[in-house]
Amino acid sequence: MIQVYCKNTGTSKSFVEGTSLLEMLSEFDFERPYPIVSAKVNNVSEGLKYRVYNCKDVEFLTYQSYAGRSAYCRALVMLLGKAVKDVIPGATVSVRRPISKGFYCSLKKKDGGPTTPEDVKAIVGRMREIVDAASPFYRHEVRTEDAIKLFTNLGYDDRVDLLETCDDIYITYYTLEGTPDYFYDALVPDAGYLKVWDLIPYKGGMLLRVPDRHDPDNLAPFKEEPKTFEVLRESVRWNEIMDLNSVGDVNKACLRGEASDLIQVSEALQDKKLVQIAEDITTRCRAEENPVKVVLITGPSSSGKSTVCKKLSVQLKACGLRPVFFSTDDYFVNRLDTPRLPDGSFDFDGFDTVDHALLEKDVVKLLAGETVSLPEYNFVTGLREYNGKNVKLEKDSVLMIEGIHALNPGLIPSVDPLCQYRIFINTITSISLDDHNCIPTSDNRLLRRIIRDYNKGAFTARQTISNWPNVRRAESKWIYPYVETADVLYNSAYLIEFAVLRTHAEAVLATVPKNCPEYGEAHRLLKFLHYYVPVSSKEIPSTSLLRDFVG
C-alpha cells in the first residue's frame, strides 16, 4: 500500500500501488465547482490516468488552473486533428497560436482549395460525434526511433523533424480512435470531458473557441483582434518564405550551422519595422492637419519596451526629428501613497500608482512650448525626486512617453487623440513546436524575465514564477485592453529566441526547489526548452533587444 496526500482536502489515504489518479479522485471529498480535468503530482502536471506507485502529494485541478486548461486544450486540438482526418481525406490542420480568445487554425486541403463553411460544419459534426461517444485518449510510451518511423509513415514531417532533433530515447504519443498524434504533455482522459468548445470560420482559416478560464461552463467571449492577427500573419509569412514552419525546421537549420544567419535576419526584420514606424511618425509629425506631437509606447512585462524606445529614438533622429523621452514610471506616487491590493500589499501596476494629473499637466506645458522640470523616481527610497532634468520641446521635437499605462485614454485626456501616435510592443511567437503544439503566448516573456531578474540579483527564479500570475492579471486589466487602439503593433519576438534563452534558462530554472509550488512551472519550462537545439548568445549583437535579458 502507498500513502497519497491530497492537497485539496489536506488529508492522506492509502491505495494499492498502481492506482490511477482518476480512481483515487472519488475517495477524496472536496468542493468541485467545475469538473476535475488533470492533476499535479509532487508539483508536476500529470494526466488523470497517471498511475501512482510510490507515496505522493496530489492536487486535483479544474480548467481554472493553468495546467488544467492546457490539458483540456491539448485534447481539444487532438480532437480537431482527428475530425479533420476523418472528414477531409488528405487534409491537415495547423494550430498557429492563441488569438481572439481561442486558437487560430489553418486548414491545408489536398486540392489546395480554401476553407469553406461546409468544411467547418463537417469537422464540427465529427468532433461532436467523438465527444458524445466519450472516446478515450490512449497514451503510448515508445522508443523515439519507433515514433519517428510511425510519424514518417503518416507523413507528419513536422513531428518527425522535432523528434529527430531532440535527444530523448523514449517519448510518449497518444491515440484517439486509432489515430496517433504527438503532444508534449498530458491530456484529459477521454473526449467526453470536452463539453465546451466551438469551431468557426475565421479569416481564411478557423477559430477553435475554448472555455472561459473564469467560467469554464461557457465559452470565452469572442474578441476581434484584427491588428494582432495581421502581425501574426506577417510573421507566419516570413517563416514560410524562409521555409521554417516549426521548431524542428529551426533546429535543423541550427544544426547545419545557420544560426548566425537566422539571428541576422531576425535583427534585420526588427530594424526594418522600426525604420517603417519612424518614417510613419515623421510623416505624421510634419502633416499640416493634426500633426503628431506625442508618441505613446506601451507593452507587457519583458516585451522589450526600453530597448525599442532607444532604437526608435535613433531612427527618429535619422529622420530629422528630435525626440524628448520620459517614462510614466518617473511619475509614480511616493511609496507610502501607493494604492494597496486586497491583501495589503502595494499595487504597483494600477493606474493610480501613476500621478497622471501631474503627468498630464507637464505634458500640456511642454506642448505649449514651456520648459518643464521632469521628475525621476527613486526606486530605492520610494520617492519622486527632482534632479534638475529640465526639458523643452524645440522645433522638430517629438515627445515620447513610455510605460504600462501609456495607451490608457485617461493618461493625457486633454491632448487631442489625433495628435497622438500609439505603439504597442508585444512578443507574438508565430512558430510552433509542430502543427498541433503551439507555444504558450507568455512563455517567451516569462523566460526573459526569469533570466533578467536572476542575473540582476533582483529575484530568484522561484520568486519570479510566483509573481508571474499577478503580473499577468495586471496586464489583462491595464495593458491588453488597449492593444487594438494602437496605431502600430511591434513584434519583439525572435524566431530563434528560445534556442538562445535555453542556454541561460536551464541553470536558473534548476534552482527552483522540488518541494515548492513553483517547481511545476519550472519543470514545464525546462521540458519545453528541451525541444530546442541550444544556440550561444555570443551570436547575438550587442545592440540586440535580447541583450536586455541575457546580458
C-alpha positions in Angstrom: 0.0 0.0 0.0 1.1 3.6 -0.6 0.1 6.9 1.1 -1.2 9.7 -1.0 -1.6 13.2 0.4 -4.4 15.2 -1.2 -3.7 19.0 -1.2 -7.4 19.7 -1.9 -8.5 18.1 1.4 -5.3 18.2 3.4 -5.8 14.5 4.2 -4.0 11.3 3.3 -5.4 7.9 2.2 -3.9 4.5 1.4 -4.1 3.0 -2.0 -2.9 -0.1 -3.8 0.3 0.5 -5.8 -0.6 1.4 -9.4 -3.9 3.1 -8.6 -4.7 5.8 -11.1 -5.4 9.4 -10.1 -8.9 9.0 -11.7 -9.6 6.0 -9.4 -8.3 8.0 -6.4 -10.5 11.0 -7.1 -13.7 9.5 -5.8 -12.0 8.8 -2.4 -11.4 12.4 -1.6 -14.4 14.6 -0.8 -13.9 18.3 -1.6 -15.9 21.1 -3.3 -15.7 20.9 -7.1 -17.5 23.8 -8.7 -16.2 22.6 -12.1 -15.0 19.1 -13.3 -11.6 17.9 -12.4 -9.6 17.6 -15.7 -6.0 17.0 -14.6 -3.7 17.0 -11.5 -0.3 17.8 -10.1 1.8 15.0 -8.6 4.6 16.3 -6.4 4.0 19.7 -8.1 4.4 18.3 -11.6 1.4 18.3 -14.1 0.1 14.8 -14.9 -3.0 13.4 -16.6 -5.7 11.7 -14.6 -4.8 8.3 -16.0 -1.4 8.6 -14.3 -0.7 5.6 -12.1 0.9 6.1 -8.7 3.5 3.5 -7.4 5.0 5.5 -4.6 3.9 7.8 -1.8 3.0 11.2 -3.4 1.4 14.6 -2.9 -1.5 15.1 -5.3 -3.5 18.2 -6.2 -6.6 17.8 -8.4 -7.2 20.6 -10.9 -10.1 22.2 -12.8 -10.0 24.1 -16.0 -9.5 27.3 -14.0 -5.8 26.3 -13.4 -3.1 26.8 -16.0 -2.3 23.1 -16.1 -5.9 22.1 -16.3 -6.6 24.5 -19.2 -3.5 23.2 -21.0 -4.6 19.5 -20.7 -8.1 20.4 -21.9 -6.9 22.5 -24.9 -4.3 19.9 -26.0 -7.1 17.3 -26.0 -9.3 19.6 -28.0 -6.6 20.1 -30.6 -6.2 16.3 -30.9 -10.0 16.0 -31.3 -9.8 18.6 -34.1 -7.0 16.9 -35.9 -8.8 13.5 -35.7 -12.0 15.0 -37.1 -10.2 16.8 -40.0 -8.5 13.5 -40.9 -11.8 11.7 -40.9 -14.0 14.1 -42.9 -11.5 15.7 -45.3 -9.2 13.0 -46.5 -5.6 14.2 -47.1 -6.1 17.4 -45.3 -4.0 18.7 -42.3 -4.7 21.4 -39.7 -2.1 23.6 -38.1 -2.8 25.3 -34.8 -1.0 28.6 -35.1 -1.4 30.5 -31.7 -4.0 31.7 -29.2 -5.9 34.8 -30.6 -9.3 36.3 -30.1 -9.9 34.2 -27.0 -9.3 31.0 -29.0 -6.8 29.2 -31.2 -6.3 30.3 -34.9 -6.1 27.2 -37.1 -5.2 26.9 -40.8 -6.6 24.1 -42.9 -4.5 22.7 -45.7 -6.5 20.7 -48.1 -5.1 18.2 -50.6 -6.6 20.1 -53.6 -5.2 23.4 -52.2 -8.8 24.8 -52.0 -10.0 27.4 -49.5 -11.6 26.5 -46.1 -15.3 26.7 -46.6 -18.2 26.9 -44.1 -19.2 23.4 -45.3 -15.8 22.1 -44.3 -16.1 23.6 -40.8 -19.6 22.3 -40.4 -18.4 18.8 -41.3 -15.5 19.0 -38.9 -17.7 20.2 -36.1 -20.2 17.3 -36.7 -17.4 14.7 -36.5 -15.9 16.3 -33.4 -19.3 16.2 -31.6 -19.7 12.5 -32.5 -16.4 11.7 -30.9 -17.3 13.8 -27.8 -20.7 12.1 -27.5 -19.0 8.7 -27.7 -16.5 9.7 -24.9 -13.8 8.1 -26.9 -10.7 7.7 -24.7 -7.3 9.2 -25.3 -4.7 6.4 -25.0 -1.1 7.2 -24.0 1.8 5.2 -25.5 5.4 5.2 -24.4 7.8 4.0 -27.2 11.4 4.4 -28.3 11.8 7.7 -30.1 13.1 5.9 -33.2 9.9 3.9 -33.4 7.8 7.0 -33.0 9.8 8.6 -35.9 9.0 5.6 -38.1 5.3 5.9 -37.2 5.0 9.6 -38.0 7.2 9.2 -41.1 4.7 6.7 -42.5 1.9 9.0 -41.7 3.6 11.9 -43.4 3.8 14.0 -40.3 7.1 15.7 -41.2 6.8 18.4 -38.5 6.7 15.8 -35.8 9.5 13.8 -37.4 11.7 16.9 -37.6 11.0 17.7 -33.9 11.7 14.3 -32.6 14.8 13.8 -34.8 16.4 16.9 -33.2 15.7 16.1 -29.6 17.9 13.6 -27.7 15.1 11.6 -25.9 15.5 7.8 -26.0 11.8 7.3 -25.3 8.8 9.6 -26.0 5.0 9.3 -25.5 2.3 9.8 -28.1 -1.4 9.5 -27.9 -4.1 7.8 -30.0 -7.8 8.7 -30.4 -9.9 6.0 -32.1 -6.8 4.5 -33.5 -5.3 7.8 -34.9 -1.9 8.7 -33.4 -0.7 12.2 -32.6 2.1 13.8 -30.5 1.7 16.1 -27.6 4.4 17.2 -25.2 2.2 16.9 -22.1 -0.9 15.3 -20.6 -4.4 15.3 -22.0 -7.8 14.7 -20.3 -8.8 11.0 -20.0 -11.4 11.0 -22.8 -13.2 13.2 -25.3 -16.3 13.2 -23.1 -14.6 15.8 -20.9 -14.6 18.2 -23.8 -18.1 19.7 -23.3 -17.5 23.3 -24.0 -15.9 24.5 -27.3 -16.8 25.7 -30.8 -15.2 25.9 -34.2 -16.0 28.8 -36.6 -14.7 30.0 -39.9 -12.2 32.9 -39.3 -10.0 35.0 -41.6 -9.5 32.3 -44.2 -9.0 29.6 -41.6 -10.8 28.5 -38.4 -11.0 29.7 -34.8 -11.1 26.9 -32.2 -13.0 28.5 -29.3 -12.4 27.3 -25.8 -14.0 27.7 -22.4 -13.7 30.9 -20.4 -10.9 30.5 -17.8 -13.1 32.2 -15.1 -16.4 30.5 -16.1 -15.5 27.1 -17.7 -19.1 26.2 -18.3 -19.3 28.9 -21.0 -17.1 29.8 -24.0 -14.6 32.6 -23.6 -16.2 35.7 -25.1 -15.1 36.3 -28.7 -12.8 39.3 -29.1 -11.9 40.6 -32.5 -8.2 41.4 -32.8 -7.5 42.5 -36.4 -4.2 44.3 -35.7 -2.8 41.4 -33.7 -3.9 39.0 -36.4 -2.1 41.0 -39.1 1.2 40.8 -37.0 0.7 37.1 -36.7 0.0 36.8 -40.5 3.1 38.8 -41.3 5.3 36.7 -39.0 4.0 33.4 -40.4 4.6 34.7 -44.0 8.2 35.4 -43.2 8.6 31.9 -41.6 7.2 30.3 -44.8 9.5 32.4 -47.0 12.5 31.1 -45.0 10.9 27.6 -45.0 10.9 27.5 -41.2 7.4 26.3 -40.2 8.1 24.5 -37.0 10.8 24.2 -34.2 12.1 21.1 -36.0 12.9 23.2 -39.1 14.7 25.8 -36.9 16.6 23.1 -35.1 17.8 21.5 -38.3 18.9 24.9 -39.6 20.9 25.5 -36.5 22.5 22.0 -36.7 23.5 23.0 -40.3 25.4 26.0 -38.9 22.8 28.6 -40.0 22.1 30.0 -36.5 24.1 33.2 -37.2 22.2 33.8 -40.4 18.8 33.4 -38.7 19.9 35.8 -36.0 20.9 38.4 -38.5 17.7 38.0 -40.4 15.6 38.4 -37.2 17.6 41.5 -36.3 17.1 42.9 -39.8 13.4 42.3 -39.8 13.0 44.1 -36.5 15.2 47.0 -37.5 13.2 47.3 -40.8 10.0 47.6 -38.8 11.4 50.3 -36.6 12.5 52.3 -39.7 9.0 52.0 -41.1 7.5 53.2 -37.8 10.0 56.1 -37.6 9.2 57.2 -41.1 5.4 57.0 -40.4 5.8 59.1 -37.3 7.9 61.6 -39.2 5.3 62.0 -41.9 2.6 62.5 -39.4 4.6 64.9 -37.3 5.0 67.1 -40.4 1.5 66.9 -41.6 -0.3 70.2 -42.0 -3.5 68.8 -40.3 -3.4 67.2 -36.9 0.4 66.8 -36.7 1.6 64.2 -34.2 3.0 65.8 -31.1 3.2 62.8 -28.7 4.4 59.2 -29.3 3.0 56.8 -26.7 4.6 53.4 -26.2 3.5 50.5 -24.1 3.7 46.7 -23.9 3.5 43.9 -21.3 6.3 42.9 -19.0 9.6 41.9 -20.7 8.4 42.8 -24.1 11.5 45.0 -24.6 10.0 48.4 -24.3 13.1 50.2 -23.1 15.3 48.9 -26.0 12.6 49.5 -28.6 12.3 53.1 -27.3 16.1 53.7 -27.6 16.3 52.2 -31.1 13.2 54.2 -32.2 14.8 57.4 -30.9 17.8 56.8 -33.0 15.7 56.2 -36.1 13.6 59.3 -35.4 16.9 61.3 -35.2 17.9 59.8 -38.5 14.6 61.2 -39.9 15.4 64.7 -38.7 13.3 64.7 -35.5 14.5 65.5 -32.0 12.8 63.1 -29.6 12.3 64.0 -25.9 11.7 61.0 -23.8 10.4 60.1 -20.4 8.7 57.2 -18.6 5.5 57.1 -16.8 7.4 55.3 -14.0 9.0 58.6 -13.1 5.5 59.9 -12.2 4.9 57.1 -9.6 3.3 58.4 -6.5 5.5 58.2 -3.4 5.7 54.7 -2.0 3.6 55.4 1.1 0.8 56.8 -1.2 0.8 53.8 -3.5 -2.6 52.1 -3.6 -2.8 48.7 -2.0 -4.3 45.3 -3.1 -6.9 43.5 -1.0 -4.1 41.5 0.7 -2.5 44.7 1.9 0.5 44.6 -0.5 1.3 47.6 -2.7 -0.4 47.7 -6.1 2.5 48.8 -8.3 0.6 48.1 -11.6 -2.6 50.1 -11.0 -3.4 53.2 -12.9 -3.5 55.3 -9.7 0.1 54.3 -9.0 1.0 57.0 -11.5 0.3 60.6 -10.7 -1.4 61.1 -14.0 -2.8 64.5 -13.1 0.8 65.9 -12.7 2.0 64.0 -15.8 -0.8 65.5 -17.9 -0.1 69.0 -16.6 3.6 68.7 -17.5 2.7 67.3 -21.0 0.4 70.2 -21.7 3.1 72.7 -20.6 5.6 71.0 -22.9 3.3 71.1 -25.9 2.7 74.8 -25.2 6.4 75.4 -25.5 7.2 75.8 -21.8 10.3 74.5 -20.0 9.3 71.7 -17.6 11.3 70.1 -14.8 10.8 66.4 -15.1 10.8 64.1 -12.0 12.9 61.0 -11.6 11.5 58.2 -9.4 14.0 56.7 -6.9 13.0 53.1 -6.6 15.3 52.6 -3.6 13.8 55.3 -1.4 10.3 55.1 -3.0 10.3 58.9 -3.6 9.8 61.1 -6.6 12.8 63.4 -6.9 13.7 66.5 -9.0 17.3 66.4 -10.0 17.5 69.3 -12.5 16.2 67.4 -15.5 14.7 70.4 -17.4 13.3 69.9 -20.9 11.7 72.0 -23.6 10.3 71.0 -27.0 12.1 72.8 -29.8 11.3 72.8 -33.5 11.1 69.3 -34.9 10.9 67.9 -31.3 8.5 65.0 -30.6 7.6 63.9 -27.1 7.9 60.2 -26.4 6.2 58.7 -23.3 6.8 55.0 -22.4 5.0 53.0 -19.7 2.5 50.3 -19.0 -0.3 52.9 -18.9 0.8 54.9 -21.9 -2.2 53.9 -24.1 -4.7 54.4 -21.3 -7.0 57.2 -22.6 -7.1 58.6 -19.1 -3.4 59.4 -19.1 -3.5 62.6 -21.1 -7.2 63.2 -21.9 -6.8 66.9 -22.7 -4.4 66.1 -25.5 -6.1 65.7 -28.9 -6.0 61.9 -29.7 -5.4 62.9 -33.4 -2.1 64.4 -32.3 -1.0 61.1 -30.6 0.8 58.2 -32.1 0.3 54.9 -30.2 2.7 52.0 -30.3 2.1 48.6 -28.7 5.0 46.2 -28.2 4.3 42.5 -27.8 6.0 39.2 -28.2 3.9 37.3 -30.7 5.6 33.9 -31.2 4.5 32.7 -34.7 6.3 29.4 -34.8 5.1 26.2 -33.1 6.8 23.0 -31.9 4.8 21.2 -34.6 1.4 21.6 -36.3 -0.5 20.7 -33.1 1.7 22.1 -30.4 1.7 25.8 -30.4 3.9 27.8 -28.0 2.1 29.3 -25.0 1.7 33.1 -25.6 3.5 34.3 -22.5 6.4 31.8 -22.2 8.7 34.0 -24.2 8.3 36.9 -21.8 8.3 34.8 -18.7 11.7 33.2 -19.6 13.1 36.7 -20.5 12.0 37.9 -17.1 13.3 34.9 -15.1 16.8 35.3 -16.7 16.9 39.1 -16.3 15.7 39.0 -12.7 18.2 36.3 -11.8 21.2 37.9 -13.5 20.5 41.3 -11.8 20.1 39.7 -8.4 16.6 41.2 -8.1 14.6 37.9 -7.7 15.2 34.2 -7.7 13.6 32.1 -10.4 11.1 30.8 -7.8 10.1 34.4 -6.8 9.7 35.5 -10.5 7.5 32.4 -11.2 5.5 33.0 -8.1 4.7 36.6 -9.0 4.0 36.0 -12.7 0.2 35.3 -12.2 0.0 38.8 -10.6 1.9 40.3 -13.5 -0.4 38.6 -16.0 -3.6 39.7 -14.2 -2.4 43.4 -14.2 -1.6 43.1 -17.9 -5.0 41.8 -18.6 -6.6 44.7 -16.7 -4.3 47.6 -17.6 -2.4 46.9 -20.8 -4.1 44.4 -23.2 -7.5 46.2 -23.3 -5.8 49.0 -25.4 -3.7 46.8 -27.8 -6.1 47.3 -30.7 -6.2 51.1 -30.2 -2.6 51.3 -31.2 -1.6 52.8 -34.5 1.0 50.1 -34.9 1.9 46.8 -33.2 5.6 45.9 -32.9 6.5 42.3 -32.5 9.7 41.9 -30.4 9.7 38.0 -30.6 12.7 36.4 -32.4 12.4 33.3 -34.5 15.4 31.7 -32.8 14.9 33.2 -29.3 14.1 30.1 -27.3 17.2 28.4 -28.6 19.3 31.3 -27.2 17.3 31.5 -23.9 17.7 27.8 -23.3 21.5 28.3 -22.7 20.7 30.8 -19.9 17.4 29.5 -18.5 18.2 25.9 -17.8 20.7 26.6 -15.0 18.4 29.2 -13.5 15.3 27.1 -13.6 17.2 24.2 -12.0 17.5 26.3 -8.8 13.8 26.1 -8.1 13.3 23.5 -5.2 11.1 20.5 -6.0 9.1 20.9 -2.8 7.6 24.3 -3.7 4.5 25.0 -5.9 6.7 27.0 -8.4 8.6 23.8 -9.3 5.7 22.7 -11.6 6.2 25.7 -13.8 10.0 25.4 -13.7 9.7 21.8 -14.7 7.3 22.6 -17.6 9.6 25.3 -18.9 12.6 23.0 -18.8 10.7 20.3 -20.6 9.6 22.8 -23.2 13.1 24.2 -23.7 14.4 20.7 -24.2 13.0 20.7 -27.7 15.3 23.4 -28.9 18.8 23.0 -30.1 20.8 25.4 -27.9 22.4 28.5 -29.6 25.1 30.5 -27.8 24.2 34.1 -27.0 27.6 35.1 -28.3 25.9 35.2 -31.7 23.5 38.0 -30.5 24.7 41.5 -31.5 25.4 44.0 -28.7 22.6 46.3 -29.8 20.0 43.5 -29.9 16.9 43.7 -27.8 17.7 40.3 -26.4 20.8 41.8 -24.7 18.4 43.4 -22.2 17.7 39.9 -20.9 20.7 37.7 -21.5 23.3 40.4 -20.7 
